[in-house]
Amino acid sequence: MPNFLELLRDRVVLGDGATGTYLYELGAPSGHCLEELNLTQPELVTRVYREYADAGAQVIETNSFGANRARLARFGLDHQVAEINARAARVAVEAVKGRDVFVGGSVGPLSLRPADGEFTDADCRSMFREQIGALLEGGCQVIFLETFTVLAELLLALEVFRSLARIPVVASLGVSEEGRLASGEAFPEAVLALRQAGADVVGINGTCGPQACVHLLSKLSVGENDLLAVYPNAGKPEFYEGHFNYAASPEYFAATLPHWVEEGAHLVGGDYGTTPHHIAAMAAVIRELKPVRVKQAAITRNAGVQVSAVIVPAPGVPDELSILDLLKTQTVSIVELDSPKTLSMDKFLTGARALKEAGAAAITLADNSLAILRVSNFAAAIRLRQEVGVTSMLHLACRDRNLLGLQSEIMGFGTLGFRHVLALTGDPAKVGDHPGATSVYDVNSLGLIKLLAGMNRGVNAVGRNLNGQTRFLIGCAFNPNALNFDSQLRKLESKIAAGAQYVLTQPVFDVELARYTASRLAPLGIPVFLGVMPLLSSRNAEFLHNEVPGIKIAEAVRERLRHAPDDATATRIGLQVAREVREVALEAFRGVYLITPFLRYEVSVDLLS
C-alpha cells in the first residue's frame, strides 16, 4: 500500500462522504448515539464503509466523530470510550481488507456544554488522548481531526496526537462562508497556525457547501509541500417529514470538483448529506485531475482588515452613559429591581422612579431569575428609558435561548443603544415555576462573554462581519459564598480574560466575608460591585440560606433575626447589616450592587439615602 502523504502529493485522492447522515438514511434511529452502533450494529456500519469504498473512496473515516468521553456521557456510555473507538477502527479495517483503501480515525471537537461540568485543559487533553489512543490501537493509518470551529481546541487536539503517533494527520476546520472561525480567526490565519503546529494536511469540512468551499480555498496560497483537504456539505438542509434533506446532487458535486482542485485541494470528499452516489460521481471525474502544486491566494477587492463602524442608536435614542466612566469620578450604586410576574407594571415603574430620585445610577434587570417567569427585561428596559429616564443593566441568561436567539437578542440590545449587559449561565428551568420547560445552554456565561466581546469587535459567533460594532460594557457574576472561593476566583479570572469588564457579586450578608472578598478581588484591577441585599425577616433569611443557590447567610446574622420580636424589628436589623456591608463595598470599590427584595423598593431607597 503506498504512503498516504506521497499519494496526496502525486494525485488528487478521493475520500468518503458523510457517515452520520447516511446512517440515518439507512435506518439508524433519530437521536440515537451513532457511535454505539459500532458495538450494537457493526454490520450496518460495515455496509457504510463498503459502499463508500465500492463507490471509489480511497480513504474512509471511522464512525467515531463524537466518541469522546464528554459526548458519550450524554448517552451513559462514557465508560466505553476505548471500546467504541477501537471497535470503530477494527470494523473499518475489516470492511476494506484487501483493498488499497486507507482507514482514517475520525475525531471531532469535544462540544462541551455547561451541563457537562467544568473541564480544565488537562481534562480536555485526557479526553483527546483516550479517544485517539483507542483509534490508533484499532489500526487507523490516518487521523482526521475535523469540524473544529475553535482554533485553540484543534491545536490542543493536534498537540495530543503528536505526542501519541507519527502517522499522517488531517486537521479540518468548520469555517463560516465568510471565512472566519467561531473563535474569531480568519481562515488563512488558522491554516498557517495549523501548518506551523505540524498538521500534514489542513482543510475545511462540515459547515459549507460546494461553491462556498471554492471561495474559501481561493483565499489560500499553496506552496510546494502544502496539502489541502475539502469535504463540503451537500448544500443547506431542509427539514421535511422528520428528516433532513440535502439539495446538492452527485452531478453538482462532480461538476464543482475541478474547481476545488484548481484552488489547491489534494484530498476531496463529502460531509453532511453526501452519500456513496456523490462519491461515485466524483470518482468518475477525479482520474483526469492533477493536483496544483503552487498557487497564490486570490486578491480580493478591499483586502485587508476592515474596521466596522460602531453602531449608532436609532434617532431619538439617547447615548447611554457608561457607569464605568461614572465610577471614575464618584461612588456608584446600581440597584436590582425585578420586572413583575404579571402584566401590571405600575409598581415596578413607581419603584424605578423612586430609586432614580434616591440616587441609583442604573437599574439592573434580572432575566427570569431563579427560572421564574417575569415580564421580559428587554421590554422593561425600554419602558424604563421612555418613562423613567434611567440607565438599565440587562441580565442575559443562557438558559432560555439557543445560540441564534441569544445573538438576535444581543443585536437588538445594540441597535437600541443598550450597553450594560451582565452575562449569566442562568438557573436551570427545573428549579423554577415551569419545571417542564427546556433549559438550552448552547453556551455558558463564559461563552456568552466571548460572544458579546465578538460583537464588540464586529463579528458574530461564526465570524460573520456585522457591518458595525456594538459598544457593550460586559459584566460577569461572582459568588463569594461558594464553598471553594479559590475555584470561583479562577473562574472569574477566565471571564475577565474572555472580555468581562466589571463584576457583580452575589449578595454578601457578613462584614468579614465582605472584607475578605474585597481583599481578594481588588488585585484583579477591574470594577467590582459587591452585592448587598437587605433581609426582611427571619423566615426570609432562612429561605435564602437554605433554598436559594449561591446565597449563604452567617449563623450569627440568622440568630439575630430569630430573636427579633417582629418583622419590623427584623427589617431594621437586616438594613443595619446591609449598611455595614455597603460601607465595606464603597470603601473598597466605590461601587455597590443593591438587590431589592420582593419589589420592596422603599428598602433600597432607604439604603441609597
ZADRENRO-637185 format. One record per residue (C-alpha): x, y, z; residue in three letters; residue number from 0. Coordinates in steps of 0.001 Angstrom, whole numbers, m for minus. Example, Ala and Ser with C-alpha at 12.3 -4.5 7.8 and 13.67 -1.06 7.14 Angstrom:
REM residues 2
SITE        u        v        w  rest   nr
SITE    12300    m4500     7800   ALA    0
SITE    13670    m1060     7140   SER    1
END
This chain:
REM residues 609
SITE        u        v        w  rest   nr
SITE        0        0        0   MET    0
SITE     1501     3389     m936   PRO    1
SITE     2459     6073     1585   ASN    2
SITE     m581     8300     2210   PHE    3
SITE     1229    11639     2001   LEU    4
SITE     3236    10622    m1081   GLU    5
SITE       m6     9584    m2761   LEU    6
SITE    m1532    13004    m1986   LEU    7
SITE     1438    14803    m3498   ARG    8
SITE     1200    12699    m6636   ASP    9
SITE    m2540    12820    m7317   ARG   10
SITE    m5912    14031    m6106   VAL   11
SITE    m7197    11499    m3585   VAL   12
SITE   m10890    10784    m3033   LEU   13
SITE   m12266    10479      470   GLY   14
SITE   m15656     9220     1592   ASP   15
SITE   m18931    11036     2267   GLY   16
SITE   m20993    11589     5374   ALA   17
SITE   m21219     8781     7911   THR   18
SITE   m23849    10113    10303   GLY   19
SITE   m26462    11391     7867   THR   20
SITE   m26035     8264     5740   TYR   21
SITE   m26534     6013     8773   LEU   22
SITE   m29781     7871     9455   TYR   23
SITE   m30775     7361     5830   GLU   24
SITE   m30158     3632     6268   LEU   25
SITE   m32472     3460     9269   GLY   26
SITE   m30473     4422    12367   ALA   27
SITE   m32976     5860    14869   PRO   28
SITE   m33008     9637    15244   SER   29
SITE   m31439    10831    18470   GLY   30
SITE   m29549     7581    18927   HIS   31
SITE   m25835     7580    19701   CYS   32
SITE   m24434     6734    16268   LEU   33
SITE   m21072     5691    17685   GLU   34
SITE   m22769     2998    19778   GLU   35
SITE   m23711     1282    16501   LEU   36
SITE   m20080      121    16296   ASN   37
SITE   m20990    m2263    19125   LEU   38
SITE   m24677    m2948    18536   THR   39
SITE   m24973    m2933    14722   GLN   40
SITE   m21472    m3384    13275   PRO   41
SITE   m22982    m4863    10114   GLU   42
SITE   m24763    m1562     9372   LEU   43
SITE   m21544      411     9897   VAL   44
SITE   m19655    m2110     7740   THR   45
SITE   m22200    m1538     4976   ARG   46
SITE   m21459     2210     5034   VAL   47
SITE   m17703     1642     4809   TYR   48
SITE   m18003     m849     1953   ARG   49
SITE   m20447     1234      m47   GLU   50
SITE   m18062     4197       69   TYR   51
SITE   m15124     2003     m888   ALA   52
SITE   m17160      447    m3725   ASP   53
SITE   m18033     3970    m4925   ALA   54
SITE   m14342     4781    m5280   GLY   55
SITE   m13267     6244    m1932   ALA   56
SITE    m9565     5780    m1300   GLN   57
SITE    m9897     6879     2331   VAL   58
SITE   m12764     6047     4680   ILE   59
SITE   m13325     7532     8110   GLU   60
SITE   m14377     5651    11209   THR   61
SITE   m17768     6107    12831   ASN   62
SITE   m16231     7818    15865   SER   63
SITE   m16656    11559    15325   PHE   64
SITE   m18414    12164    18668   GLY   65
SITE   m16920     9259    20608   ALA   66
SITE   m15182    11286    23293   ASN   67
SITE   m15918    10853    26966   ARG   68
SITE   m17971    14041    27385   ALA   69
SITE   m20280    13402    24448   ARG   70
SITE   m20691     9691    25167   LEU   71
SITE   m21593    10530    28772   ALA   72
SITE   m24837    12075    27489   ARG   73
SITE   m25868     8546    26484   PHE   74
SITE   m24425     6835    29569   GLY   75
SITE   m21558     5407    27512   LEU   76
SITE   m18599     7297    28964   ASP   77
SITE   m17181     4055    30401   HIS   78
SITE   m16928     2593    26872   GLN   79
SITE   m14787     5228    25125   VAL   80
SITE   m11876     2911    24387   ALA   81
SITE   m14122       30    23353   GLU   82
SITE   m16264     2099    20975   ILE   83
SITE   m13334     3807    19254   ASN   84
SITE   m11194      690    18919   ALA   85
SITE   m14185    m1218    17559   ARG   86
SITE   m14939     1572    15075   ALA   87
SITE   m11396     1260    13725   ALA   88
SITE   m11382    m2547    13619   ARG   89
SITE   m14735    m2707    11831   VAL   90
SITE   m13433     m246     9233   ALA   91
SITE   m10150    m2106     8759   VAL   92
SITE   m12003    m5374     8292   GLU   93
SITE   m14542    m3821     5911   ALA   94
SITE   m11844    m2730     3409   VAL   95
SITE    m9436    m5590     3977   LYS   96
SITE    m7606    m6496      771   GLY   97
SITE    m8260    m3114     m876   ARG   98
SITE    m6000     m102    m1338   ASP   99
SITE    m8165     1980      964   VAL  100
SITE    m6820     3907     3948   PHE  101
SITE    m8684     3946     7260   VAL  102
SITE    m8795     7339     8962   GLY  103
SITE    m9823     7746    12581   GLY  104
SITE   m12451    10494    12913   SER  105
SITE   m12109    12790    15941   VAL  106
SITE   m14466    15737    16378   GLY  107
SITE   m14453    18605    18877   PRO  108
SITE   m15415    17849    22463   LEU  109
SITE   m18509    20091    22113   SER  110
SITE   m18676    20722    25844   LEU  111
SITE   m21887    22101    27328   ARG  112
SITE   m22457    23751    30701   PRO  113
SITE   m24388    20670    31834   ALA  114
SITE   m21291    18527    31224   ASP  115
SITE   m19478    20172    34139   GLY  116
SITE   m16195    22059    34383   GLU  117
SITE   m13210    20850    32360   PHE  118
SITE    m9614    22069    32515   THR  119
SITE    m7157    21930    29618   ASP  120
SITE    m5698    18844    31275   ALA  121
SITE    m9138    17206    31232   ASP  122
SITE    m9531    18031    27525   CYS  123
SITE    m6105    16619    26734   ARG  124
SITE    m7013    13456    28595   SER  125
SITE   m10243    13027    26599   MET  126
SITE    m8490    13513    23260   PHE  127
SITE    m5689    11148    24316   ARG  128
SITE    m8196     8480    25318   GLU  129
SITE   m10084     8632    22011   GLN  130
SITE    m7096     8966    19673   ILE  131
SITE    m5206     6236    21515   GLY  132
SITE    m8077     3782    21034   ALA  133
SITE    m8357     4602    17311   LEU  134
SITE    m4633     4002    16873   LEU  135
SITE    m4910      720    18758   GLU  136
SITE    m7715     m317    16409   GLY  137
SITE    m5472       79    13365   GLY  138
SITE    m6122     3550    11900   CYS  139
SITE    m3496     4663     9389   GLN  140
SITE    m4519     8352     9382   VAL  141
SITE    m6188    10569    11970   ILE  142
SITE    m8814    13154    10966   PHE  143
SITE    m9296    15996    13459   LEU  144
SITE   m12364    17553    11874   GLU  145
SITE   m15093    20194    12043   THR  146
SITE   m13362    22243    14732   PHE  147
SITE   m14711    25788    14992   THR  148
SITE   m12347    26904    17767   VAL  149
SITE    m8703    27029    16712   LEU  150
SITE    m7285    26647    20223   ALA  151
SITE    m9167    23364    20705   GLU  152
SITE    m7916    21978    17392   LEU  153
SITE    m4338    22958    18240   LEU  154
SITE    m4714    21198    21585   LEU  155
SITE    m6040    18036    19906   ALA  156
SITE    m3173    18201    17394   LEU  157
SITE     m660    18540    20221   GLU  158
SITE    m2111    15441    21900   VAL  159
SITE    m1995    13495    18632   PHE  160
SITE     1644    14448    18038   ARG  161
SITE     2538    13042    21456   SER  162
SITE      990     9676    20539   LEU  163
SITE     1877     8882    16923   ALA  164
SITE     3748     9863    13789   ARG  165
SITE     1178     8736    11231   ILE  166
SITE     m397    11382     8946   PRO  167
SITE    m2947    13771    10423   VAL  168
SITE    m5604    15837     8662   VAL  169
SITE    m6754    18940    10574   ALA  170
SITE   m10062    20329     9272   SER  171
SITE   m11855    23495    10270   LEU  172
SITE   m15542    24324    10399   GLY  173
SITE   m15413    27809     8888   VAL  174
SITE   m18217    30251     8130   SER  175
SITE   m18905    31079     4493   GLU  176
SITE   m17251    34449     5116   GLU  177
SITE   m14034    32674     6085   GLY  178
SITE   m13862    33058     9836   ARG  179
SITE   m13893    30652    12756   LEU  180
SITE   m16264    30974    15698   ALA  181
SITE   m13167    31712    17803   SER  182
SITE   m12521    34778    15643   GLY  183
SITE    m9553    33815    13453   GLU  184
SITE    m9605    34277     9692   ALA  185
SITE    m9345    31055     7682   PHE  186
SITE    m5861    31739     6199   PRO  187
SITE    m4554    32687     9649   GLU  188
SITE    m5852    29428    11133   ALA  189
SITE    m4416    27348     8275   VAL  190
SITE     m992    28876     8840   LEU  191
SITE    m1165    28149    12580   ALA  192
SITE    m2080    24500    11918   LEU  193
SITE      731    24032     9425   ARG  194
SITE     3202    25503    11901   GLN  195
SITE     1851    23154    14598   ALA  196
SITE     2599    20119    12435   GLY  197
SITE     m620    19255    10602   ALA  198
SITE      230    17251     7465   ASP  199
SITE    m2996    18196     5703   VAL  200
SITE    m5213    21192     6503   VAL  201
SITE    m8739    21660     5248   GLY  202
SITE   m12380    22559     5672   ILE  203
SITE   m15440    20440     6297   ASN  204
SITE   m18844    20378     7894   GLY  205
SITE   m20040    23969     7533   THR  206
SITE   m20063    24997     3869   CYS  207
SITE   m21456    23815      551   GLY  208
SITE   m19539    23215    m2704   PRO  209
SITE   m19442    26798    m4007   GLN  210
SITE   m18521    28339     m655   ALA  211
SITE   m15614    25914     m426   CYS  212
SITE   m14272    27135    m3782   VAL  213
SITE   m14372    30685    m2445   HIS  214
SITE   m12664    29747      824   LEU  215
SITE    m9886    27786     m872   LEU  216
SITE    m9231    30746    m3179   SER  217
SITE    m8146    32730     m104   LYS  218
SITE    m5196    30381      465   LEU  219
SITE    m1732    30320    m1035   SER  220
SITE     m369    26845    m1731   VAL  221
SITE     3344    26052    m1509   GLY  222
SITE     5248    23065    m2848   GLU  223
SITE     4683    20951      262   ASN  224
SITE     1248    22249     1279   ASP  225
SITE    m1632    19770     1215   LEU  226
SITE    m5274    20859     1373   LEU  227
SITE    m8442    18863     2027   ALA  228
SITE   m12038    19839     1306   VAL  229
SITE   m15174    17944     2379   TYR  230
SITE   m18232    20129     1559   PRO  231
SITE   m21785    19573     2737   ASN  232
SITE   m24455    18752      162   ALA  233
SITE   m25879    22258      441   GLY  234
SITE   m28121    23540     3234   LYS  235
SITE   m30530    21038     4798   PRO  236
SITE   m34318    21214     4641   GLU  237
SITE   m36275    19510     7427   PHE  238
SITE   m39227    17603     5979   TYR  239
SITE   m41355    14824     7498   GLU  240
SITE   m38890    14143    10289   GLY  241
SITE   m35766    14053     8113   HIS  242
SITE   m33106    16441     6855   PHE  243
SITE   m32897    16566     3080   ASN  244
SITE   m29950    17992     1161   TYR  245
SITE   m30280    19530    m2286   ALA  246
SITE   m26792    19269    m3850   ALA  247
SITE   m26850    16364    m6303   SER  248
SITE   m23988    13979    m7096   PRO  249
SITE   m23727    15573   m10545   GLU  250
SITE   m23335    19008    m8976   TYR  251
SITE   m20519    17740    m6765   PHE  252
SITE   m18769    16192    m9776   ALA  253
SITE   m19080    19448   m11729   ALA  254
SITE   m17634    21520    m8847   THR  255
SITE   m14780    19119    m8063   LEU  256
SITE   m12345    20528   m10681   PRO  257
SITE   m12712    23999    m9149   HIS  258
SITE   m11610    22698    m5718   TRP  259
SITE    m8593    21113    m7344   VAL  260
SITE    m7773    24345    m9204   GLU  261
SITE    m7699    26071    m5818   GLU  262
SITE    m5220    23571    m4403   GLY  263
SITE    m7236    20670    m2967   ALA  264
SITE    m5363    17349    m2879   HIS  265
SITE    m7886    15402     m767   LEU  266
SITE   m11610    15718    m1538   VAL  267
SITE   m14733    14104     m176   GLY  268
SITE   m18125    14996     1205   GLY  269
SITE   m19720    15774     4527   ASP  270
SITE   m23306    16242     5767   TYR  271
SITE   m25858    14964     3285   GLY  272
SITE   m23409    13274      913   THR  273
SITE   m23784     9585       53   THR  274
SITE   m21956     6896    m1941   PRO  275
SITE   m23690     8308    m5037   HIS  276
SITE   m21843    11598    m4571   HIS  277
SITE   m18536     9774    m4165   ILE  278
SITE   m19169     7639    m7257   ALA  279
SITE   m19920    10749    m9333   ALA  280
SITE   m16687    12368    m8182   MET  281
SITE   m14703     9158    m8788   ALA  282
SITE   m15640     9322   m12469   ALA  283
SITE   m14108    12798   m12750   VAL  284
SITE   m11151    12688   m10389   ILE  285
SITE    m8995    10350   m12502   ARG  286
SITE    m8422    13130   m15045   GLU  287
SITE    m7344    15737   m12499   LEU  288
SITE    m3832    16603   m11358   LYS  289
SITE    m3097    18456    m8111   PRO  290
SITE    m1928    22053    m8196   VAL  291
SITE     1461    22270    m6505   ARG  292
SITE     1867    26049    m6194   VAL  293
SITE     m832    28739    m6138   LYS  294
SITE    m1185    32310    m4946   GLN  295
SITE    m4165    33434    m2910   ALA  296
SITE    m6727    35370    m4911   ALA  297
SITE    m6523    39136    m4458   ILE  298
SITE    m9899    40421    m3364   THR  299
SITE   m11122    43979    m3542   ARG  300
SITE   m10710    45855     m269   ASN  301
SITE    m8459    43092     1031   ALA  302
SITE    m7040    43546     4483   GLY  303
SITE    m8511    44312     7852   VAL  304
SITE   m11868    46019     7654   GLN  305
SITE   m12813    48255    10540   VAL  306
SITE   m16529    48124    11194   SER  307
SITE   m18408    51241    12137   ALA  308
SITE   m19621    51458    15699   VAL  309
SITE   m23367    51007    15985   ILE  310
SITE   m25138    54324    16421   VAL  311
SITE   m28518    54094    18170   PRO  312
SITE   m31620    54981    16193   ALA  313
SITE   m32692    58635    16011   PRO  314
SITE   m34259    59780    19264   GLY  315
SITE   m32439    57125    21337   VAL  316
SITE   m30102    58738    23900   PRO  317
SITE   m26470    57681    24075   ASP  318
SITE   m26242    55571    27232   GLU  319
SITE   m23765    56862    29796   LEU  320
SITE   m21206    54319    30964   SER  321
SITE   m21443    53540    34680   ILE  322
SITE   m17746    52613    34479   LEU  323
SITE   m16947    56175    33402   ASP  324
SITE   m19162    57456    36207   LEU  325
SITE   m17263    55284    38686   LEU  326
SITE   m14042    57187    37918   LYS  327
SITE   m15435    60383    39434   THR  328
SITE   m17949    59314    42113   GLN  329
SITE   m19390    56442    44085   THR  330
SITE   m21938    54445    42110   VAL  331
SITE   m24922    52475    43346   SER  332
SITE   m26713    50175    40952   ILE  333
SITE   m29968    48617    42091   VAL  334
SITE   m31684    45420    41006   GLU  335
SITE   m35439    45698    40539   LEU  336
SITE   m37063    42631    39068   ASP  337
SITE   m39705    43100    36406   SER  338
SITE   m43134    41872    37577   PRO  339
SITE   m44560    38375    37324   LYS  340
SITE   m47801    39774    35925   THR  341
SITE   m48726    42302    33249   LEU  342
SITE   m49145    45101    35778   SER  343
SITE   m46096    47389    35519   MET  344
SITE   m47281    50251    37754   ASP  345
SITE   m45476    49332    40988   LYS  346
SITE   m42313    48465    39056   PHE  347
SITE   m42223    51847    37318   LEU  348
SITE   m43073    53696    40544   THR  349
SITE   m40229    51896    42283   GLY  350
SITE   m37804    52723    39480   ALA  351
SITE   m38688    56428    39739   ARG  352
SITE   m38118    56374    43495   ALA  353
SITE   m34768    54625    43088   LEU  354
SITE   m33626    57101    40453   LYS  355
SITE   m34584    60057    42665   GLU  356
SITE   m32718    58441    45585   ALA  357
SITE   m29522    58289    43545   GLY  358
SITE   m29434    54938    41709   ALA  359
SITE   m27072    55248    38744   ALA  360
SITE   m28658    52271    36979   ALA  361
SITE   m31409    49685    37428   ILE  362
SITE   m30333    46101    36868   THR  363
SITE   m32995    43843    35384   LEU  364
SITE   m32844    40098    36012   ALA  365
SITE   m33592    37623    33211   ASP  366
SITE   m36240    35358    34756   ASN  367
SITE   m34032    34824    37817   SER  368
SITE   m34467    31505    39629   LEU  369
SITE   m36199    30381    36414   ALA  370
SITE   m39402    32171    37445   ILE  371
SITE   m41453    33762    34678   LEU  372
SITE   m41427    37549    34557   ARG  373
SITE   m42038    40295    32022   VAL  374
SITE   m39162    40440    29526   SER  375
SITE   m36340    42530    30968   ASN  376
SITE   m35703    43925    27459   PHE  377
SITE   m39267    45279    27349   ALA  378
SITE   m38889    46551    30921   ALA  379
SITE   m35661    48349    29962   ALA  380
SITE   m37394    50107    27070   ILE  381
SITE   m40155    51338    29362   ARG  382
SITE   m37630    52483    31968   LEU  383
SITE   m35828    54531    29336   ARG  384
SITE   m39013    56044    27921   GLN  385
SITE   m40947    56638    31139   GLU  386
SITE   m38334    56998    33875   VAL  387
SITE   m35193    58083    32052   GLY  388
SITE   m32842    55762    33915   VAL  389
SITE   m29990    53552    32662   THR  390
SITE   m30689    49818    32582   SER  391
SITE   m28265    46940    33079   MET  392
SITE   m29705    43903    31324   LEU  393
SITE   m29014    40470    32756   HIS  394
SITE   m28766    37885    29969   LEU  395
SITE   m29059    34174    30792   ALA  396
SITE   m28070    31281    28510   CYS  397
SITE   m30922    29100    29734   ARG  398
SITE   m33833    30279    27563   ASP  399
SITE   m32332    30904    24131   ARG  400
SITE   m30230    28908    21726   ASN  401
SITE   m27194    30443    20062   LEU  402
SITE   m29323    32048    17350   LEU  403
SITE   m31783    33518    19825   GLY  404
SITE   m29031    34863    22076   LEU  405
SITE   m27340    36645    19201   GLN  406
SITE   m30615    38063    17914   SER  407
SITE   m31372    39427    21392   GLU  408
SITE   m27873    40885    21731   ILE  409
SITE   m28085    42575    18335   MET  410
SITE   m31418    44035    19423   GLY  411
SITE   m29774    45462    22559   PHE  412
SITE   m27085    47020    20396   GLY  413
SITE   m29331    48597    17806   THR  414
SITE   m31449    50227    20551   LEU  415
SITE   m28379    51593    22293   GLY  416
SITE   m28403    49452    25448   PHE  417
SITE   m24815    48996    26579   ARG  418
SITE   m24706    47376    30028   HIS  419
SITE   m25114    43579    29858   VAL  420
SITE   m24480    41059    32636   LEU  421
SITE   m23618    37618    31197   ALA  422
SITE   m25064    34718    33203   LEU  423
SITE   m25462    30984    32709   THR  424
SITE   m28863    31080    34411   GLY  425
SITE   m30641    28831    36893   ASP  426
SITE   m31956    25600    35316   PRO  427
SITE   m35624    25643    34321   ALA  428
SITE   m36469    22637    36510   LYS  429
SITE   m35931    24689    39709   VAL  430
SITE   m38448    27369    38701   GLY  431
SITE   m42185    27693    38250   ASP  432
SITE   m42188    25928    34855   HIS  433
SITE   m40253    22717    35644   PRO  434
SITE   m41261    21154    32330   GLY  435
SITE   m39553    23907    30336   ALA  436
SITE   m36338    23099    28485   THR  437
SITE   m33009    24570    29546   SER  438
SITE   m30984    25295    26405   VAL  439
SITE   m27428    26200    27434   TYR  440
SITE   m25833    26237    23989   ASP  441
SITE   m23174    28275    25779   VAL  442
SITE   m22440    29137    29394   ASN  443
SITE   m21607    32540    30883   SER  444
SITE   m18000    32308    29680   LEU  445
SITE   m19147    31556    26132   GLY  446
SITE   m21661    34407    26327   LEU  447
SITE   m18935    36829    27394   ILE  448
SITE   m16881    35769    24380   LYS  449
SITE   m19958    36230    22185   LEU  450
SITE   m20520    39770    23488   LEU  451
SITE   m16836    40598    23068   ALA  452
SITE   m17036    39322    19492   GLY  453
SITE   m19978    41614    18777   MET  454
SITE   m17897    44490    20145   ASN  455
SITE   m15286    43535    17522   ARG  456
SITE   m17995    43404    14848   GLY  457
SITE   m18371    39650    14296   VAL  458
SITE   m20988    37085    15282   ASN  459
SITE   m20490    33564    16662   ALA  460
SITE   m19482    32123    13290   VAL  461
SITE   m17188    35009    12447   GLY  462
SITE   m19530    36831    10077   ARG  463
SITE   m18904    40567     9784   ASN  464
SITE   m21796    42538    11272   LEU  465
SITE   m21064    45763     9382   ASN  466
SITE   m20894    47508    12711   GLY  467
SITE   m19599    47088    16240   GLN  468
SITE   m21571    47089    19448   THR  469
SITE   m20384    49084    22478   ARG  470
SITE   m21352    46676    25220   PHE  471
SITE   m19969    47058    28711   LEU  472
SITE   m19756    43396    29654   ILE  473
SITE   m20393    42338    33225   GLY  474
SITE   m19970    38965    34888   CYS  475
SITE   m21042    37374    38158   ALA  476
SITE   m19037    36130    41126   PHE  477
SITE   m20202    34124    44124   ASN  478
SITE   m18286    34918    47339   PRO  479
SITE   m20489    32454    49238   ASN  480
SITE   m19150    29397    47398   ALA  481
SITE   m17513    26640    49430   LEU  482
SITE   m14377    26873    47284   ASN  483
SITE   m13547    30569    46999   PHE  484
SITE   m10339    29921    45066   ASP  485
SITE   m12185    27883    42434   SER  486
SITE   m14652    30737    41956   GLN  487
SITE   m11746    33162    41654   LEU  488
SITE   m10153    31080    38892   ARG  489
SITE   m13456    31096    37007   LYS  490
SITE   m13649    34849    37435   LEU  491
SITE   m10156    35258    36020   GLU  492
SITE   m11245    33232    32974   SER  493
SITE   m14237    35531    32499   LYS  494
SITE   m12049    38616    32678   ILE  495
SITE    m9635    37109    30165   ALA  496
SITE   m12615    36446    27857   ALA  497
SITE   m13696    40095    27933   GLY  498
SITE   m15626    40852    31142   ALA  499
SITE   m15122    44474    32198   GLN  500
SITE   m16724    44556    35646   TYR  501
SITE   m18090    42189    38296   VAL  502
SITE   m21358    41931    40198   LEU  503
SITE   m21305    39564    43159   THR  504
SITE   m23989    37515    44804   GLN  505
SITE   m25290    39221    47978   PRO  506
SITE   m22983    39179    50990   VAL  507
SITE   m24502    39259    54485   PHE  508
SITE   m21363    39248    56574   ASP  509
SITE   m18920    42125    57048   VAL  510
SITE   m15920    39837    57422   GLU  511
SITE   m16769    37998    54213   LEU  512
SITE   m17219    41362    52507   ALA  513
SITE   m13744    42443    53632   ARG  514
SITE   m12211    39140    52578   TYR  515
SITE   m13917    39335    49175   THR  516
SITE   m12659    42874    48705   ALA  517
SITE    m9096    41858    49565   SER  518
SITE    m9155    39002    47024   ARG  519
SITE   m10894    40831    44164   LEU  520
SITE    m9194    44226    44389   ALA  521
SITE    m5907    42929    42856   PRO  522
SITE    m7815    41929    39685   LEU  523
SITE    m7906    45587    38733   GLY  524
SITE   m11461    45829    37386   ILE  525
SITE   m14569    47440    38929   PRO  526
SITE   m16452    45286    41430   VAL  527
SITE   m19996    45912    42634   PHE  528
SITE   m20432    43938    45835   LEU  529
SITE   m23929    42542    46238   GLY  530
SITE   m25936    43885    49176   VAL  531
SITE   m29453    42637    49902   MET  532
SITE   m31496    43738    52932   PRO  533
SITE   m33034    40867    54883   LEU  534
SITE   m36680    41431    55809   LEU  535
SITE   m37344    38716    58385   SER  536
SITE   m36026    35514    59904   SER  537
SITE   m38158    33485    57507   ARG  538
SITE   m36732    35441    54557   ASN  539
SITE   m33178    34759    55783   ALA  540
SITE   m33779    31037    56324   GLU  541
SITE   m35346    30679    52885   PHE  542
SITE   m32444    32420    51164   LEU  543
SITE   m29831    30466    53141   HIS  544
SITE   m31397    27034    52666   ASN  545
SITE   m33240    27170    49355   GLU  546
SITE   m31663    29713    47013   VAL  547
SITE   m28498    28619    45199   PRO  548
SITE   m25460    30856    45627   GLY  549
SITE   m26584    32502    48864   ILE  550
SITE   m25270    31787    52375   LYS  551
SITE   m26026    33826    55476   ILE  552
SITE   m23860    33673    58578   ALA  553
SITE   m25357    31887    61564   GLU  554
SITE   m24806    34959    63754   ALA  555
SITE   m26960    37110    61444   VAL  556
SITE   m29696    34496    61260   ARG  557
SITE   m29628    34170    65047   GLU  558
SITE   m30131    37938    65478   ARG  559
SITE   m33148    37772    63173   LEU  560
SITE   m34617    34775    65027   ARG  561
SITE   m34690    36798    68217   HIS  562
SITE   m36364    39817    66635   ALA  563
SITE   m39796    40308    68270   PRO  564
SITE   m41493    41209    64974   ASP  565
SITE   m40816    41637    61247   ASP  566
SITE   m40382    45396    61559   ALA  567
SITE   m37523    44881    64011   THR  568
SITE   m36073    42140    61802   ALA  569
SITE   m36150    44500    58825   THR  570
SITE   m34249    47122    60831   ARG  571
SITE   m31625    44501    61711   ILE  572
SITE   m31434    43440    58068   GLY  573
SITE   m30930    47060    56998   LEU  574
SITE   m28231    47569    59610   GLN  575
SITE   m26295    44525    58326   VAL  576
SITE   m26785    45706    54745   ALA  577
SITE   m25451    49199    55594   ARG  578
SITE   m22343    47702    57194   GLU  579
SITE   m21621    45572    54129   VAL  580
SITE   m22390    48545    51852   ARG  581
SITE   m19779    50678    53635   GLU  582
SITE   m17129    47981    53060   VAL  583
SITE   m18090    47813    49381   ALA  584
SITE   m17919    51568    48845   LEU  585
SITE   m14640    51878    50724   GLU  586
SITE   m13010    49106    48655   ALA  587
SITE   m14536    49686    45216   PHE  588
SITE   m16582    52935    45216   ARG  589
SITE   m19429    50850    43785   GLY  590
SITE   m22217    48750    45263   VAL  591
SITE   m24936    46484    43860   TYR  592
SITE   m28172    46741    45869   LEU  593
SITE   m30654    43917    45388   ILE  594
SITE   m34265    44863    46031   THR  595
SITE   m36249    42065    47722   PRO  596
SITE   m39801    41348    46529   PHE  597
SITE   m40194    44738    44773   LEU  598
SITE   m39832    46389    48227   ARG  599
SITE   m38136    49340    46600   TYR  600
SITE   m38556    51546    49670   GLU  601
SITE   m35975    49356    51439   VAL  602
SITE   m33446    50021    48694   SER  603
SITE   m34336    53720    48750   VAL  604
SITE   m33519    53671    52478   ASP  605
SITE   m30121    52115    51726   LEU  606
SITE   m29397    54612    48958   LEU  607
SITE   m30102    57559    51235   SER  608
END
